[in-house]
Amino acid sequence: MALHPEGMFTTGPIAHLVGLAAGGPDPLEWEVLRFNRVTRTDYWDPAWRHTPQHLASQLDYLAIAFSEEFFATCPEADRRAWRAAAGTKTLPAFMTELAMLLRLADRQGDATYEDVPLAAWEVRARFPLLLSLDGWAYDGEFASYEEYVRAFVEGEHPYCFYEVIPRLTQALEARTLSAESAAFAASFRVLAPEATPETLDVLARTTFAHMTEHHA
């Protein structure tokens, strides 16, 4: 079987951060703090889940073991991204800096949305099921949005664990964060325009009714 160790430079959360550093308008510090918000772990998460500290250790190793010969085996587009992210620094120096930022973000906890605004990639990562809530709701087949949601939920039954429950969870999290942070609410309205407070309320109410009736 062919080996592809260059994947450490081309895929996964480190490569995602490198891509943001290479092409995004915001400071790398902000992107790391956003990454920490997206990947935060709690006591019920598996201990082996990716964490900023774990990724920082990977970067430490990459910085120590880095060689231009091995890096040259990576696809050209990925090499360009790493070079752009590093700027005037050497790649090992950039890796060490990124590792430091990850450790600092892990220690300080979640950044507020007032300090570090919600980004589009955060919404795609945390609320993917809230980005296309209209679907076929307004093509004339249903009299109301609530009727559409009820049809969607019933259509997913009995496999509600697959998409119905995750969609409900994302809706409740977005509503809670919107109530807690005006900055989050303002950004979320722009980045997820279909997920209005009214839409999320209908989604939650209808899903709860279904779960009570069929899964209680």
Number of C-alpha atoms within 10 A of each C-alpha: 3 4 6 9 11 15 12 15 20 20 11 10 17 20 17 15 18 25 18 19 24 18 11 13 8 12 10 18 16 19 23 24 23 23 22 21 19 15 16 16 15 8 6 6 9 9 10 7 11 13 18 27 18 15 17 21 16 15 24 20 14 17 18 12 10 15 12 8 8 11 15 11 12 18 13 10 10 18 16 14 20 22 17 17 22 20 13 10 13 12 21 19 15 20 26 19 17 24 24 18 21 25 20 16 22 18 11 10 12 16 16 15 17 11 9 17 16 21 17 13 16 16 19 14 12 15 19 15 19 22 15 12 19 15 12 13 18 12 9 8 10 14 11 11 17 17 15 19 23 17 15 16 21 16 12 13 17 12 12 18 11 11 14 21 17 15 22 21 15 18 24 16 14 23 21 12 16 18 13 11 13 13 18 21 21 13 18 23 14 12 18 18 13 18 24 19 16 11 17 21 17 18 24 21 14 19 22 15 12 17 15 10 9 11 11 6
